[in-house]
Amino acid sequence: MKKVTLIFLLLANIAFAQHYKSRPVTGLLGAFGAEVALVNQSLKNPKTVIVDGITFTTGRLGNQRVVVAETGIGKVNAAMTTALLLDHFRPQRVLFTGIAGGTNPDLQPGDIVIAGRTAHHDYGSITDKNTPTRQTRNALTKQFNPVYFPADSALLKLAETVVKGVALEGIPLASGGVSNRPVKVITGTVVTGDVFVASPAKVSSLRADFGADATEMEGAAVAQVCYQIQVPHLIIRSLSDRADAEAHIAYDKFYPTAARNSAKLVMAIVQALEK
């Protein structure tokens, strides 16, 4: 019986993979304007396409065809825009650029987390025995998804290589200068929830429960859609704050730098695809 079930699942996965026919284009997403502005400004021959009210911009980065969109903030908006992107443009891969709150004490605003994996931190159920269930269910296979959605291994490896040659910005100082501390880049865990985290207690919880290095509001939703349709994806996040009691103040000060750092890395990854 187990063998029959395994064969069925393998055949089902093959069928779903065959259902999605990709085109030679890369999808680039960000949650709000500042996160995609630099990308849009760098496009050659940009053209606007409206799909069910969502603005997509097509063009080229280097020799690569890309389509760029602002998802809006939160998991539902991110999932909706990702689904429209996949259905209308059929990209070979999806990259997400944006900012996040840092939950790793070794990281500061401006630093980058390349998401080796993403997870929903606000999804699940608690039983009478206080046992959490954090796995989403795949609407296609009816099976449980993994708690952590893994990034595409090829995109992850490329990002880790490319970032070494990207000129990233240090954070601005109160004196008007820029910090000379090197921007730190790690491959780590990004967790997603429909909440702006500004609480040391929540940061500790996310760190303990998920091993989180950063927290944001869209990544796992994009990752889940891509995982279920079997489209390679990678989430890139640059820290705008440390998700603590001062998060709102730090966010206002540092998000422009963080957004640029993330966008620079994503564009470098796309341009490296042609080599």
N, C-alpha and C positions, 0 to 999 in steps of 0.2 A: 504494500500500500504506500509506504514511504517513497519507494522508487517511482511509482506512478505519479505521485504528487510532485516529486522533483522534476520529472520529465515535463509535466504540465506547466510548471512555473518557468522552466527553461524555454519552452515553446512560446509561452505567453510573452516573455521578455523579448524574444526574437521578433515576434509579431509587432510589439510596440516599437521596437527599434526600426523596423522596416516601415512602419506607418509614418514616421517623421522623416521627410525628405529635405535635407538641408541644402542651402545655397551658399556660394562662396562669399559670405558676408559675416562680419563680427558684430554682435550686439553689445552696446555700451550703455549702461544704466547708472543713474545717480538719483538720490532722493529729492533734491531740490536744486534750484537754479545755480547756486555757487558751485555745486559739485559737478555740473556738466558744462558750465560756461567756458572753461578753458578748452575743453574738448571740442565744443562747437566752434569756437574761434579758430581752431587749428585745422578745421576741415577744408579740403579742396572741393570745389564745385558743390557746395551744400544745397540741398533741396528739401523742402518741407513737405511731409506727408501727414495728413490728419486721419487717424484711425479711431473711430468711435469717440471722438473728442480729444484723444491724446495726440500730442504733437511729437512726431518722430522726424529727425533730421538725418538724411542720408548724405554720404559724401565719401571722401577718401582721406586716410591717414597714411602717408607714404604711398605704397602701391596697394594697400589693403582697403577693400570696400567695407564701410562701417555704417551702422545705423544707431543713432543716439537718442535717448529719451530720458525725461525727468519723470520718475515714477510717482512722486508725491510721498509724503511721510507716512510710515506705518505699514504693517504687514499686508493688509488687504489691498491698499493701493499698489504696493510693490508686486504682489502676486498678479493682480489684474493687468498691470502694464507688461509684466514679463510674459503672461499668456498671450496678450495681443501681439507682442513682439515676435514670439515664436510662431504664432499662427499666420501672421501677415507677411513677415520677412524671412522666416525660416533660416535664421543664422546658424552657422556651424558651431559657434561658441558664444557664451555670454560672460562679460566682465562687469563687475559692479565697482564703481568708485565712490568714495564718500568718507564722512567723518564718523567718529565714535567716541564714547567715553572710555577711558582707560581703567581697567580693573587689575592690571598687573602693576604692582608697586614699583617695578624697575623701569616703567615707561613714563614719559612725560608728553605734554602736548607737542604735536609736530611729529612724534614718532609714528612708525607704521607697523600695522599688523597685517601680514599676508595670511589670510584665513586658510589654514590647512584643513579646517573643518568648522562647520557652523551648527548651531543648535537653537531651538526655541526654548527660552528659559521660562516662558509663561504659559506653556502648553502642558496639559496632563490632568490627572485626577488623583485625589488623595483618598485612600481607603480607610476603614475603621482602624486598621493596623498602621496607619500613617506611612504606607508604602507608596511612593510616587510612581506614576506611570507617565513617562514623558514621550513615548513614541507616537508620532502621527501615523495615520493609516493612508496607504497609497490608494487613491480612488480608482486607479487602473487595474492593479493586481489584487486589491482587497487585502493585501498583506501589510504588516507593520513596516514602516520605514525605520531606518536606523535612527537612534537619538541624534547622532552627529552625521551631518551630510558632508562627505569628503569632497574636497576640491579635485578638479581634474588634475591628475598627476603630471601631465605634460605641461599644462599651463602653470602649475605650481613651480615646477623645476625652472621653467623659463623666467618666471617672475623673480625667483631667487638669484638667478644669474644676471638678469638685466638690471636689477636695482643697484648693483655695484657701480654701474656707470651713470646713474641718474643724479643730477645736482639737486639735492633736496634742501629746503629752506629751514634754518634754525628759527626758533620762536622769537617774536619781538620782545624786547625788554622795556621796562618802565622808563629807562633812560633815553629811549628812542633808538637804541641800537638793536642788534640781533645777537642772540646767544651763539657763542662759538662752540657750544657743546655739539658734537656730531649727532646727527639724527640717527636714532637707533631703529633698526628694522628687524623684526622677528617673524618667523612663521609660527602661528599659534591658533588659539581657539577664539572665535567670535560668537557671542550669543545674542539672540534677538528677542525682543519683546515689545509690546505696544505700550511702552512707558519710557519717559525720559528719566534716567536714573541719576539722582543727586543725593545719595545716601551712603555714608560709609558702611552702615550695617548691611545694606543690600549688596554693596561691592564685595564685602567679606563673604556673603552668602553665595554670590555668583562664582567667586573664586574657589570656594570650598566645594560647591555642588557640581560645578561644570569645568573647573580648571580654566575659567574664562580669562582671557587677556584683554578683551574689549567687549563693550556692550553697545548695541544700536537697535534700530527699529525696522530693518528691512531685509538684511542679508539672508537669514534662514528661509524666509518666504521665497526669495528668488532661487535659492539653492534647492528648496523642495520642489518647486515647479520644474526646474531643470533636471533634477534627479529623476523625477517621475516620467518625464518625457525622454530622458536619456540624452540630454544635451550637455556637453562639457561646460563647466562654469568655474569662475574664480571671483572671490570677494576680496577687495582691497580696502582697508580702512586706515585712515590717519587720525590720530587722537586730537580732539579739540579741547578736552578736559579730562579730569580724573574721576568723573562720576561721583564726586563727593559733595559736601555741603556748599562748596564754592563753584560747583559745576556751571551754574548759569552765568556767573561772572567770567569764568575762564572761557566758556563757549563763545561769548560775544567778542572776546579779545583774540582768540586763537583760531576760530574756525576758518577764516580766509586762508591762513597759512596751511592749515591741515588739509583743506579742500584742494589747494594747489598741489601739495605734495602727493596726495593720492592720485590726482588726475595726471600728473607728470609720469608717475610709474605706470599707470594703465596705458597711456599713450605710447610709452617706450616699449611695453609688452607687445602692443599691436604692431608697431613698426618692426619689431624683431621677428614677427611671424614670417616675414618675407625672406628671411636669411636662411 
